[in-house]
Amino acid sequence: MSAQAVEIVAHRGFSARAPENTLGAFELAWKNQTDACELDVYLTADGKTAVIHDKDTKRTTGVKMDVATAKQAELMALDAGSWKGQEWASEKIPTLEQALATMPMGKRRFFIEIKCGAEIVPELKRILEPMKERAAQLAIIAFKRDAAAESKKAMPWIQVYRLAAGKTKEKRPTDLTQLIADTKADKLDGLDLGSSDFPWDEAMVKQVRDAGFGLYVWTVNKPADVLRFAKLGVDGITTDDPVMVREALGGR
């Protein structure tokens, strides 16, 4: 695969410059011609969605509220932008529908990361089903096996990738062979793997490809690493700075 074919995925939007997981971050990424944006989504206490990475709101709003036990409207009332700079003070925690509404028609797409468990799948299906004709512009990613598997079962028309870090919570190396077997059994479309701790080389990429899988890498923020992963032939690179990645790939 040529470097030109690598999909650039803006991590939580253009998070190097804008407050992560906000409409401003997604709009800035689209404006800078990113191929895709990644976002994080939780289910709220009232069965709705909130686009936020952490379990609570402290880091990005300064106010501590537990996302799973708060109502969507309470979360949306918080200022999720000021921590990045006063010019972002109007940014809120978006709903999934609001985030998806920023996506241009055409080839660009969203990677929707499930941060909770499979309990969010019915609500995701309700939101995504009307976008079925734009299936190529959507993908779901999840660390939790049940969340990924249930998403694929409920929405077979959407691409679903299993996320994994190179080390387990017990600090042991992730068993890639087992991960591939599980992902195959769950009929998913591929893997989205951490850039560190995995033994990234041609043999590893071949092992994933031989399973018939797509392959993405996260989170890559140095030009030399961008070139290394592009050369290995990954489908896409997730980054906080999509402009840096484009420039590293030769400004395509």
C-alpha positions in Angstrom: 0.0 0.0 0.0 1.3 3.4 -0.9 1.5 6.2 1.7 -1.1 8.0 -0.3 -3.7 5.4 0.5 -3.3 5.7 4.3 -6.5 7.0 6.0 -5.8 9.9 8.4 -8.1 9.7 11.5 -8.2 12.7 13.8 -8.2 11.5 17.4 -11.2 13.0 19.2 -11.2 15.5 16.4 -8.3 17.9 15.9 -7.4 17.5 19.5 -3.9 18.9 19.2 -5.5 22.3 18.5 -9.1 22.1 19.8 -10.8 20.7 22.9 -11.1 17.0 22.3 -14.5 15.4 21.5 -16.2 18.8 20.8 -18.0 20.0 17.7 -15.2 22.6 17.3 -12.6 19.8 17.2 -14.5 17.8 14.6 -15.2 20.9 12.4 -11.5 22.0 12.6 -10.5 18.5 11.5 -12.9 18.5 8.6 -11.7 22.0 7.6 -8.1 20.7 7.5 -9.1 17.8 5.2 -8.8 14.9 7.6 -10.1 11.7 6.1 -11.9 10.7 9.3 -12.6 11.7 12.9 -12.6 9.4 15.9 -14.9 10.1 18.9 -15.7 8.5 22.2 -19.3 7.8 23.3 -21.0 6.8 26.6 -24.5 6.0 27.5 -26.0 8.5 30.0 -28.3 7.7 33.0 -31.4 8.5 30.8 -30.3 6.1 28.0 -28.9 8.8 25.7 -25.4 9.5 24.4 -22.6 11.8 25.5 -19.4 12.3 23.4 -16.6 12.2 26.0 -13.5 10.1 26.7 -13.4 9.9 30.5 -15.8 8.2 32.9 -16.3 11.6 34.5 -16.3 15.2 33.4 -13.5 16.6 35.7 -10.6 16.8 33.3 -12.4 18.5 30.4 -14.9 20.6 32.2 -13.5 21.3 35.7 -16.7 19.9 37.3 -16.8 16.3 38.4 -19.9 14.5 37.2 -20.0 10.7 36.6 -21.1 10.3 32.9 -23.1 7.0 33.4 -25.1 8.4 36.3 -25.7 11.9 34.9 -28.5 12.9 32.5 -27.6 14.0 29.0 -29.0 17.5 29.5 -26.8 17.9 32.7 -23.7 16.9 30.8 -24.5 19.2 27.9 -24.8 22.2 30.2 -21.1 22.0 31.1 -18.3 24.1 29.5 -16.0 21.5 27.7 -13.8 24.0 25.9 -12.3 26.6 28.3 -9.6 24.2 29.5 -8.1 24.3 26.0 -8.3 28.1 25.8 -10.8 30.9 26.4 -11.7 31.0 22.7 -13.3 27.6 23.1 -15.5 28.5 26.0 -18.7 28.0 24.1 -17.9 24.3 23.4 -20.1 21.7 25.1 -20.1 17.9 25.5 -22.0 16.9 22.3 -24.5 14.2 21.7 -23.6 11.6 19.2 -26.2 13.0 16.8 -24.7 16.5 17.0 -21.2 15.1 16.3 -22.4 13.0 13.3 -24.1 16.0 11.9 -20.7 17.7 11.4 -19.6 14.9 9.0 -19.5 16.1 5.3 -21.3 14.1 2.7 -18.9 11.9 0.6 -16.0 9.8 1.6 -15.0 11.2 5.0 -16.1 9.2 8.0 -16.5 8.8 11.8 -14.9 6.1 14.0 -17.3 5.8 16.9 -15.5 4.4 20.0 -17.8 2.7 22.6 -16.4 3.7 26.0 -19.0 1.8 28.0 -20.3 -1.7 27.4 -22.8 -3.4 25.1 -25.7 -1.6 26.9 -25.3 1.3 24.4 -25.8 -0.8 21.3 -29.7 -0.4 21.0 -29.3 3.4 21.3 -26.4 3.4 18.7 -28.6 1.3 16.4 -31.5 3.8 16.8 -29.2 6.7 15.9 -27.2 5.0 13.1 -29.9 3.0 11.3 -31.3 6.2 9.5 -27.7 6.7 8.2 -27.6 3.2 6.6 -27.1 4.7 3.1 -23.9 6.3 4.4 -22.6 3.1 5.9 -19.2 3.6 4.2 -18.8 6.8 6.3 -19.2 5.0 9.6 -17.2 2.5 11.7 -17.5 1.3 15.3 -14.5 0.6 17.5 -14.4 -0.9 21.0 -11.9 -2.4 23.5 -14.7 -4.5 25.1 -15.3 -7.7 23.2 -19.0 -7.8 24.0 -19.5 -4.2 22.8 -17.8 -4.9 19.5 -19.6 -8.2 18.9 -23.0 -6.9 19.8 -22.6 -3.9 17.6 -21.8 -6.2 14.6 -24.7 -8.4 15.4 -27.1 -5.5 15.7 -25.7 -3.6 12.7 -24.1 -6.1 10.3 -24.0 -3.3 7.6 -21.4 -1.3 9.6 -17.7 -1.9 9.9 -16.6 -2.8 13.4 -13.0 -3.0 14.6 -11.7 -4.4 17.9 -9.4 -2.0 19.8 -6.4 -3.4 21.7 -3.4 -2.0 23.5 -0.1 -3.9 23.3 -0.2 -4.8 27.0 -3.1 -6.1 29.1 -4.2 -4.4 32.3 -2.0 -6.9 34.1 1.0 -5.5 32.1 1.4 -8.7 30.1 1.8 -8.6 26.3 -1.5 -8.9 24.4 -1.8 -12.3 22.7 -2.3 -11.2 19.1 -3.0 -14.7 17.9 -5.9 -15.1 20.4 -7.1 -11.5 19.6 -7.3 -12.4 15.9 -9.1 -15.6 16.6 -11.7 -13.8 18.8 -12.2 -11.1 16.3 -12.7 -13.7 13.5 -15.2 -15.6 15.7 -17.1 -12.3 16.3 -17.2 -11.7 12.5 -15.6 -8.2 12.9 -13.9 -6.3 10.1 -10.4 -5.8 11.6 -8.2 -4.5 14.4 -7.3 -1.0 15.7 -4.1 -1.5 17.6 -1.9 0.7 19.9 1.3 2.0 18.4 3.4 1.0 21.4 4.0 -2.3 23.0 2.9 -4.4 20.0 5.9 -5.9 18.0 5.0 -3.9 14.9 6.9 -5.3 11.9 6.0 -6.8 8.5 5.4 -10.3 10.0 2.9 -8.9 12.5 1.0 -6.9 9.7 1.0 -10.1 7.6 -0.5 -12.1 10.4 -3.4 -9.6 10.7 -3.8 -9.4 6.9 -3.8 -13.2 6.5 -6.9 -13.2 8.7 -8.6 -11.0 6.1 -8.7 -8.0 8.5 -8.4 -4.2 8.1 -5.7 -2.7 10.3 -5.5 0.7 12.0 -3.0 2.1 14.5 -3.4 4.6 17.4 -2.2 7.3 18.5 0.7 8.4 16.3 2.0 12.0 16.8 5.6 11.9 15.4 6.4 12.2 11.7 9.0 9.4 11.8 6.4 7.1 13.3 3.8 8.1 10.7 6.3 7.1 7.9 7.1 3.8 9.7 3.4 2.7 9.9 2.6 3.9 6.4 5.5 1.8 5.1 4.2 -1.2 7.0 1.0 -0.8 5.1 -1.7 0.0 7.7 -5.0 1.2 6.4 -5.2 4.2 8.7 -3.3 6.2 11.3 -5.1 7.8 14.3 -3.4 11.1 15.4 -4.0 14.2 17.5 -2.6 16.2 14.6 -4.0 15.3 11.1 -2.1 18.1 9.4 1.2 16.8 10.7 0.4 13.3 9.4 -0.6 14.7 6.0 2.6 16.7 5.7 4.7 13.6 6.8 3.0 11.6 4.1 4.1 14.2 1.5 1.3 16.7 1.8 -1.2 14.7 -0.4 
